[in-house]
């Protein structure tokens, strides 16, 4: 199970790649082409024996050196940074061994890049790349790829060690660990994905630690709260770093870098933007992730479209991901979570964050498409029940509780509003998949599967009527963004027990609230549909009439427009194109830039891709 590699420092050489944005190494131009091959799911026993020489052929002295394997997996997304599994064999003769971790063999194909980094006293050098290929394992292939960064794994291991070492002295344990956290964040400061991974994992592990410590009675709650307050401050400081402008390059971007032709097209759009007006980029229905049964649709296409939208970051006020951010079709729940985490990471931190970034929830985002198909028997039963992504998990992935863009939410809700005082605009984002997750069927899954049961509930409608639409100055204009259309359907108030029929429950009630707001009226908004009951009192008489510019949505995948609900209801082209499966390829889709002209009471669109130029009055 061993492979042998030899590198000569100062002599090994290869030609530069022609296009760093489409990084592919041509081993024919290398003076030292070498290879390593393994199969998916191999773990630990695949050993690489490495010999390092100087240019004159003498052994490279490896005394006091550490060895890192660094690579980018064949999927072009995930990275391995492994500083744990190198072993010195003969330092004087330049020999070490590296025991490859299983995380390196999760994706079949050829690595984008693979090499060793040799580190000594804070200084380092790297070997030439070698060809690392992973053969498919068609028998056992349920591993889910993920970033594997041993500095954090080691950090968490230290926390557990400290708790044992400083038994009875929690202050000392936490003091040491906080110091290590701060040091790691400093080390990773140039790598936004590393910081985000660290912050997210620290918060997850702290939550579990809190439960354990309280249960075991290791210290008083007062002592614990005092320590956690300090740790939370460290986390907040790290998040503050995340919000500041950071360089974005190929080393941290998720998906494909924007092509030159796309950049040229968007630069033309940028040149037409009036920065004195409110500019909103609405990017909807990317369906990121693998969707089976769709020809010509690669798993990265949706997030590649997101990167095109993020290219506009420096020219717009807000970028809204309008739902169906992931497709939710994978059998593996871990795979779905990985899709959503990748999308959230790129949306929130894949640009310099000049513009605000908000994610809406769509009917595909909870993965209930799998549960629906399982229940009606058109999808083979997986080895486990097809669990779904909860609203709490969505909130965690998109960090709603952190209010990254100073928006207002109902606690850490999936819906929000934000004011833009210099543009005199209030932007409201609603959750059209606000379904009751606590109601289950006998199989243990949620009763109201989000793929079909869209709608709004009491808390959100109360918040909309009594908070989001209140205290808006007379000279402001209000824009609502949401995944689903405002037009009710004939099924909305019928028996919801048949989860296979599409419902938009309480859509008419939302429309009534918006029309009361627009017309300066008051009313009582009610509905008695079981499990979706609402009773909301509106009162906009004192506030008076206000400008409701538009309800902007996706979901339909095509452009459409109506005023039948009392206001502009505008449908946008999907990021990946129409609902015709065979047309979901890179010739389809796009996104829509909305520009608000308050002086002339117009909302105009500039289309990218298949989106078109349109004008609406209000």
Secondary structure in CASP SS format (residue, H / E / C, confidence):
PFRMAT SS
TARGET T0000
AUTHOR 0000-0000-0000
METHOD secondary structure of the structure
MODEL  1
X C 1.00
X E 1.00
X E 1.00
X E 1.00
X E 1.00
X E 1.00
X E 1.00
X E 1.00
X C 1.00
X C 1.00
X C 1.00
X C 1.00
X C 1.00
X C 1.00
X C 1.00
X C 1.00
X C 1.00
X C 1.00
X C 1.00
X H 1.00
X H 1.00
X H 1.00
X C 1.00
X C 1.00
X C 1.00
X C 1.00
X H 1.00
X H 1.00
X H 1.00
X C 1.00
X C 1.00
X C 1.00
X C 1.00
X C 1.00
X E 1.00
X E 1.00
X E 1.00
X E 1.00
X E 1.00
X C 1.00
X C 1.00
X C 1.00
X C 1.00
X C 1.00
X C 1.00
X C 1.00
X E 1.00
X E 1.00
X E 1.00
X E 1.00
X E 1.00
X E 1.00
X E 1.00
X C 1.00
X C 1.00
X C 1.00
X C 1.00
X C 1.00
X E 1.00
X C 1.00
X C 1.00
X C 1.00
X C 1.00
X C 1.00
X C 1.00
X E 1.00
X E 1.00
X E 1.00
X E 1.00
X E 1.00
X E 1.00
X E 1.00
X C 1.00
X C 1.00
X C 1.00
X C 1.00
X C 1.00
X C 1.00
X E 1.00
X E 1.00
X E 1.00
X E 1.00
X C 1.00
X C 1.00
X C 1.00
X E 1.00
X E 1.00
X E 1.00
X E 1.00
X E 1.00
X C 1.00
X C 1.00
X C 1.00
X C 1.00
X E 1.00
X E 1.00
X E 1.00
X E 1.00
X E 1.00
X C 1.00
X C 1.00
X H 1.00
X H 1.00
X H 1.00
X H 1.00
X C 1.00
X C 1.00
X C 1.00
X E 1.00
X E 1.00
X C 1.00
X C 1.00
X E 1.00
X E 1.00
X E 1.00
X E 1.00
X E 1.00
X E 1.00
X E 1.00
X E 1.00
X C 1.00
X C 1.00
X E 1.00
X E 1.00
X E 1.00
X E 1.00
X C 1.00
X C 1.00
X C 1.00
X C 1.00
X E 1.00
X E 1.00
X E 1.00
X E 1.00
X E 1.00
X C 1.00
X C 1.00
X C 1.00
X C 1.00
X C 1.00
X C 1.00
X C 1.00
X C 1.00
X C 1.00
X C 1.00
X C 1.00
X C 1.00
X E 1.00
X E 1.00
X H 1.00
X H 1.00
X H 1.00
X H 1.00
X H 1.00
X H 1.00
X H 1.00
X H 1.00
X H 1.00
X H 1.00
X H 1.00
X H 1.00
X H 1.00
X H 1.00
X H 1.00
X H 1.00
X C 1.00
X C 1.00
X C 1.00
X C 1.00
X H 1.00
X H 1.00
X H 1.00
X H 1.00
X H 1.00
X H 1.00
X H 1.00
X H 1.00
X H 1.00
X H 1.00
X H 1.00
X H 1.00
X H 1.00
X H 1.00
X H 1.00
X H 1.00
X H 1.00
X H 1.00
X C 1.00
X C 1.00
X C 1.00
X C 1.00
X H 1.00
X H 1.00
X H 1.00
X H 1.00
X H 1.00
X H 1.00
X H 1.00
X H 1.00
X H 1.00
X H 1.00
X H 1.00
X H 1.00
X H 1.00
X H 1.00
X H 1.00
X H 1.00
X H 1.00
X H 1.00
X H 1.00
X H 1.00
X H 1.00
X H 1.00
X H 1.00
X H 1.00
X H 1.00
X C 1.00
X C 1.00
X C 1.00
X C 1.00
X H 1.00
X H 1.00
X H 1.00
X H 1.00
X H 1.00
X H 1.00
X H 1.00
X H 1.00
X H 1.00
X H 1.00
X H 1.00
X H 1.00
X H 1.00
X H 1.00
X H 1.00
X H 1.00
X H 1.00
X H 1.00
X H 1.00
X H 1.00
X H 1.00
X H 1.00
X H 1.00
X C 1.00
X C 1.00
X C 1.00
X C 1.00
X C 1.00
X C 1.00
X C 1.00
X C 1.00
X C 1.00
X C 1.00
X C 1.00
X C 1.00
X C 1.00
X C 1.00
X C 1.00
X C 1.00
X H 1.00
X H 1.00
X H 1.00
X H 1.00
X H 1.00
X H 1.00
X H 1.00
X H 1.00
X H 1.00
X H 1.00
X H 1.00
X H 1.00
X H 1.00
X C 1.00
X C 1.00
X C 1.00
X C 1.00
X C 1.00
X E 1.00
X E 1.00
X E 1.00
X E 1.00
X E 1.00
X E 1.00
X C 1.00
X C 1.00
X C 1.00
X C 1.00
X E 1.00
X C 1.00
X C 1.00
X C 1.00
X C 1.00
X C 1.00
X C 1.00
X C 1.00
X C 1.00
X C 1.00
X C 1.00
X C 1.00
X C 1.00
X H 1.00
X H 1.00
X H 1.00
X H 1.00
X H 1.00
X H 1.00
X H 1.00
X H 1.00
X H 1.00
X H 1.00
X C 1.00
X C 1.00
X H 1.00
X H 1.00
X H 1.00
X C 1.00
X C 1.00
X E 1.00
X E 1.00
X E 1.00
X E 1.00
X C 1.00
X C 1.00
X C 1.00
X C 1.00
X E 1.00
X C 1.00
X C 1.00
X C 1.00
X C 1.00
X C 1.00
X C 1.00
X H 1.00
X H 1.00
X H 1.00
X H 1.00
X H 1.00
X H 1.00
X H 1.00
X H 1.00
X H 1.00
X H 1.00
X H 1.00
X H 1.00
X H 1.00
X H 1.00
X H 1.00
X H 1.00
X H 1.00
X C 1.00
X C 1.00
X C 1.00
X C 1.00
X C 1.00
X C 1.00
X E 1.00
X E 1.00
X E 1.00
X E 1.00
X C 1.00
X C 1.00
X C 1.00
X C 1.00
X C 1.00
X C 1.00
X C 1.00
X C 1.00
X H 1.00
X H 1.00
X H 1.00
X H 1.00
X H 1.00
X H 1.00
X H 1.00
X H 1.00
X H 1.00
X C 1.00
X C 1.00
X C 1.00
X C 1.00
X C 1.00
X C 1.00
X C 1.00
X C 1.00
X C 1.00
X C 1.00
X C 1.00
X C 1.00
X C 1.00
X C 1.00
X H 1.00
X H 1.00
X H 1.00
X H 1.00
X H 1.00
X H 1.00
X H 1.00
X C 1.00
X C 1.00
X H 1.00
X H 1.00
X H 1.00
X C 1.00
X C 1.00
X C 1.00
X C 1.00
X C 1.00
X E 1.00
X E 1.00
X C 1.00
X C 1.00
X C 1.00
X C 1.00
X C 1.00
X C 1.00
X E 1.00
X E 1.00
X E 1.00
X E 1.00
X E 1.00
X C 1.00
X C 1.00
X C 1.00
X C 1.00
X E 1.00
X E 1.00
X E 1.00
X E 1.00
X E 1.00
X C 1.00
X C 1.00
X C 1.00
X E 1.00
X C 1.00
X C 1.00
X C 1.00
X C 1.00
X C 1.00
X C 1.00
X E 1.00
X C 1.00
X C 1.00
X C 1.00
X C 1.00
X C 1.00
X E 1.00
X C 1.00
X C 1.00
X C 1.00
X C 1.00
X C 1.00
X C 1.00
X E 1.00
X E 1.00
X E 1.00
X C 1.00
X C 1.00
X H 1.00
X H 1.00
X H 1.00
X H 1.00
X H 1.00
X H 1.00
X H 1.00
X H 1.00
X H 1.00
X H 1.00
X H 1.00
X C 1.00
X C 1.00
X C 1.00
X C 1.00
X C 1.00
X C 1.00
X C 1.00
X C 1.00
X E 1.00
X E 1.00
X E 1.00
X E 1.00
X E 1.00
X C 1.00
X C 1.00
X C 1.00
X C 1.00
X C 1.00
X C 1.00
X C 1.00
X C 1.00
X C 1.00
X C 1.00
X C 1.00
X C 1.00
X C 1.00
X C 1.00
X C 1.00
X C 1.00
X C 1.00
X C 1.00
X C 1.00
X C 1.00
X C 1.00
X E 1.00
X E 1.00
X E 1.00
X C 1.00
X H 1.00
X H 1.00
X H 1.00
X H 1.00
X H 1.00
X H 1.00
X H 1.00
X H 1.00
X H 1.00
X H 1.00
X H 1.00
X H 1.00
X H 1.00
X C 1.00
X C 1.00
X E 1.00
X E 1.00
X E 1.00
X E 1.00
X E 1.00
X E 1.00
X C 1.00
X C 1.00
X C 1.00
X C 1.00
X C 1.00
X C 1.00
X E 1.00
X E 1.00
X E 1.00
X E 1.00
X E 1.00
X E 1.00
X C 1.00
X C 1.00
X C 1.00
X C 1.00
X C 1.00
X C 1.00
X C 1.00
X E 1.00
X E 1.00
X E 1.00
X E 1.00
X E 1.00
X E 1.00
X E 1.00
X C 1.00
X C 1.00
X C 1.00
X C 1.00
X C 1.00
X C 1.00
X E 1.00
X E 1.00
X E 1.00
X C 1.00
X C 1.00
X C 1.00
X C 1.00
X C 1.00
X C 1.00
X E 1.00
X E 1.00
X E 1.00
X C 1.00
X C 1.00
X C 1.00
X C 1.00
X C 1.00
X C 1.00
X C 1.00
X C 1.00
X C 1.00
X H 1.00
X H 1.00
X H 1.00
X C 1.00
X C 1.00
X C 1.00
X C 1.00
X C 1.00
X C 1.00
X E 1.00
X E 1.00
X E 1.00
X E 1.00
X E 1.00
X E 1.00
X E 1.00
X E 1.00
X C 1.00
X C 1.00
X C 1.00
X C 1.00
X E 1.00
X E 1.00
X E 1.00
X E 1.00
X E 1.00
X E 1.00
X E 1.00
X E 1.00
X C 1.00
X C 1.00
X C 1.00
X C 1.00
X E 1.00
X E 1.00
X E 1.00
X E 1.00
X C 1.00
END
